[in-house]
Amino acid sequence: MQLIFETSRPGRRGVRLDPLDVPEATLPAEFCREDAPNLPEVGELDVVRHFTRLSARNFGVDSHFYPLGSCTMKYNPKLADAISALPGLAGLHPHLSSSPVYHGCIQGALEIVYETEHLLAEIAGMREVSLQPIAGAHGELTGALLIAAYHRAKGNKKDTIIIPDSAHGTNPASATIAGFKVVQAPSGADGTIRLDAFKNVMNDSVAGVMLTCPNTHGLFEPDVHKIADLAHEADALLYYDGANLNAIIGQSRPGDLGFDVMHFNLHKTFATPHGMGGPGSGPVGVGERLAPFLPGPRVTRTEVGFGLEMPPQSIGKIAAFFGNFLVAARAYAYLLCQGDEGLKNVARYAVLNANYILARLKDAYDPAYDTTCMHECVFTATRQAKAGVRAIDIAKALLDRGFHAPTIYFPLTVKESIMIEPTETESKQTLDAFCDAMRAIAQAAQDDPESLHAAPQTTPVGRLDEVRAARELDCGCL
Amino acid sequence: MTWIPATDAERGEMLAAIGVRSIDELFATIPEHLRLRKWQVPPGRSQMAVQRILAETAARNDTGTLSFVGGGYYDHHIPAAVDALASRSEFLTAYTPYQPECAQGTLQAVYEYQSAVCRLTDLECANASLYDGGTAVFEATTMAVRQTRRTRIVCHESLNPLYRRMLATHTANLELDIVDSEPASLDGAACVIVQNPSFLGTVRDFSDLAERCHAAGALLVVSFYPVSLGLLKTPGAMGADIAIAEGQSLGLPLSFGGPYLGIMAARQKLIRKMPGRIAAATQDAEGRRGFVLTLQAREQHIRREKATSNICSNEAHCALRALIHLCLLGREGLREVAVQCHAKAEYLKGRLIEGAAGIQLLNDGPTFNEFAVRLPADAESVVERLLDRGIHPGLPLAPLGAGERTDLLVAVTEKHTREDLDTLTEALEQALCN
């Protein structure tokens, strides 16, 4: 397919403006660019055709089952699209929050921030929530900065964060970027943290422990409360990576498990669209110990309405305003619709669906851990790899059968891993069709492994040469 | 049940296949004392009710009948085709293109976006997006620290004060030496961060500073305003090493602060130090052109604690909007928007300064679409008087620590008509003279 730049014709125009209705003005040449920017010269229909055709070269949740493990690709309700387009929300200038004189103009928006923060806090058993972090990893960074601020205020000299080897890559990256050293805690043979190994790395230099629960093996950490006690005895704080909250929402709350700080992924658990990689939203929740340090300003409710206040011990500003506000508004609409019973069913059916896939596939593929899973199940394709069919071949074969691939080669702790997260919004028919395809691929891996190396054949392009991409580094047409 | 399709019969079949009697049994690994006892979450509501509730809530916001509030975020016209195309759910409901064969739409769009950013800034490489303009300052800072192995950061007075505060928050636990005025010597500096136009709207040419930076082994980071580059000298032409921007002005609604778009472009030699995802062109076995994510060994999912950044989710959908917006405007369109913004702001500036109300201009150089004025009265009390007429006359600077109680920042876009500009002039004069 052509690049939009390749369809450009000199002189063609898309959108036009009204004629200038004030006198022309000039700016000294030294401040101006020499030529107009070399953007495509195309008509509106050219643009519409181009991007409509591009869209047809994508799989999305609306068109395909998308069982990408750890990403919670659930259905994104259209109601939320309508909410985020409301002119009173989409058209609202954020700087109206910068001066109290305009605060009367933003009462509805402040209410949404206030209510969403309070609902999220209640759902997670946290004392307070801030919507400021813009994505999950940004929430992790905020959490790590909160932990640092806590220890600084107490005069503690702690510089290390413990992270299990099964953690998402963002955990060690966020802790490092916040200025901490990272120490890895190994998983045991059963896929959960070994308490003795944890004790070996736990000491007075540890500022915090970052856990995902259930972990990326899809397993609940049975010793989570013991880990919390050990951490707290040493005045270390426990961080909850909310990436897998969909597994326990309405069943168990991070705050009740002993976590001091966490982030939510609104684009996972709370059904806001993933948008090809973003925008997400990563609100941070805190317990009593960290509440004074939250980023500000905080929305407060008084008799005369909503106002803003900067807490004296706040770490400052993690976002310019209130984070990805329209994403939060979508999540708020989702929360209001779901309510008490709806939210409790989210985890119940997410876990049911994952265990159903595990049950239907466990004779065709080897489960990484032979136990009931939570919201996602992890297989290893080592059996197929012996026949020359690797996890990547299975992933590509799924594309030909009309399914997005699961997450592969993550978690790093499982060889040839295939991580499947179906979510609660998929029907049994869809799960059955997916399992049938997975079983057929396992059969083909035995009967005709070569056929799988040629996949995918039904997509706009076949397997792409990534080595060539990295060597030639053609990252834009200049 | 809301958005859960399983019927009672299907649930029974699935439980039987798993070999358990109830869903509760699947949660047996969570110790009983750690299970939820009660929470205060209200009962669910219908979609109809939620839509009504939120429409009423949204209506309690006042977006103003006539607004001149800017400060880094601007109300530009967004062509209808931006919404129509970007809202296609093949874009909206896809995720990061981990499987490139079924994500060529995403990857080609990212590649085209990177191309458009390079052409806009006159730099050689760009990434797929960062969170926003403020976090882009932080990412550029850590990139400069990695590149130069130095820890001194010089923040120029032109920088948005919100970005400066975000930088302080993000780097609080790092041992960096951040200084706020330009020191006589740049020796030992990792980078100098400037903004053009400045937060108060002043346009500068930082070419000389770029030379001084390079002589001292430091990088020049320029935070730019994308629409202004329809007219203004580019970061690349000034000699900038890294260019960053808040991309909101390219087809993104104001949205009370987000989602926005962090733009980053750089010299080719810095590409391996860049944070975030990067798309590259390549081909398949049959020689068909395709696009993949490249240089992933910089990223957190491979490199973990040694990654160039912790960014994972980015603002890809906002980058798509920016790309569509730039294509619809095109070469001449973006120039025309910039020319009109500038001309209209000059007209308003002239009328305000030359009027009888005693309004003074604070900028010490040319301006683009925004300028700062000193009123002969308290800015917030003047705003209060104009609010009654539905006019948001600008951003009072004192609460941001960017000016005196009397100072106001006034922004103009191509959407303002001459009549709008005259209305503000008359309303301000009336408020100040009575």
Interface residues (C-beta under 8 A of the other chain):
Chain A: M1 L3 I4 F5 R12 R13 G14 V15 R16 L17 D18 L20 D21 V22 P23 E24 A25 L27 P28 E30 F31 C32 R33 E34 A36 P37 N38 L39 P40 E41 V42 E44 V47 V48 H50 F51 T52 L54 S55 A56 R57 N58 F59 G60 V61 D62 S63 H64 Y66 L68 C71 M73 K74 Y75 N76 P77 L79 D81 A82 I83 A85 L86 P87 G88 L89 A90 G91 L92 H93 P94 H95 L96 S97 S98 S99 P100 V101 Y102 G104 C105 I106 Q107 G108 A109 E111 I112 L119 E122 I123 G125 I134 A135 G136 A137 H138 E140 L141 A144 L145 A148 A149 H168 G169 T170 P172 A173 S174 A175 T176 I177 A178 G179 F180 V182 L219 F220 P222 V224 H225 I248 G250 Q251 S252 R253 D256 L257 N265 H267 A271 P273 H274 G275 M276 G277 G278 P279 G280 S281 G282 P295 I315 G316 K317 I318 A319 A320 F321 F322 G323 N324 F325 L326 V327 A329 Y332 A333 L336 C337 Q338 G339 D340 E341 G342 L343 N345 V346 R348 Y349 V351 L352 N353 N355 Y356 L358 A359 R360 T371 T372 M374 A395 K396 L399 H404 A405 T407 F410 E424 T425 E426 S427 K428 P456 T459 P460 V461 G462 R463 L464 D465 E466 R468 A469 A470 E472 L473 D474 C475 G476 C477 L478
Chain B: M1 T2 W3 I4 P5 A6 E10 R11 E13 M14 L15 A17 I18 G19 V20 I23 L26 F27 A28 T29 I30 P31 L34 R35 L36 W39 Q40 V41 P42 P43 G44 R45 S46 Q47 V50 Q51 I53 L54 A55 T57 A58 A59 R60 N61 D62 T63 G64 S67 V69 G70 G71 G72 Y73 D75 H77 P79 A81 D83 A84 L85 S87 R88 S89 E90 F91 L92 T93 A94 Y95 T96 P97 Y98 Q99 P100 E101 C102 A103 Q104 G105 T106 Q108 A109 Y111 E112 Q114 S115 A116 V117 C118 R119 L120 D122 E124 C125 A126 A128 S129 Y131 D132 G133 G134 T135 T142 L162 Y163 R165 M166 A168 T169 H170 A172 N173 L174 E175 V203 R204 D205 L229 G230 L231 L232 K233 T234 A237 P253 L254 S255 F256 G257 G258 P259 I271 R277 I278 A279 A280 A281 T282 Q283 D284 A285 E286 R288 R289 G290 F291 V292 T294 L295 E299 Q300 H301 I302 R303 R304 E305 K306 A307 S309 N310 I311 C312 S313 N314 E315 A316 H317 C318 L320 I324 L326 C327 L328 L329 G330 R331 E332 G333 L334 R335 E336 V337 V339 Q340 H342 A343 K344 E346 Y347 P366 F368 E380 S381 V383 E384 L387 H392 L395 P396 P399 L400 E414 T417 R418 L421
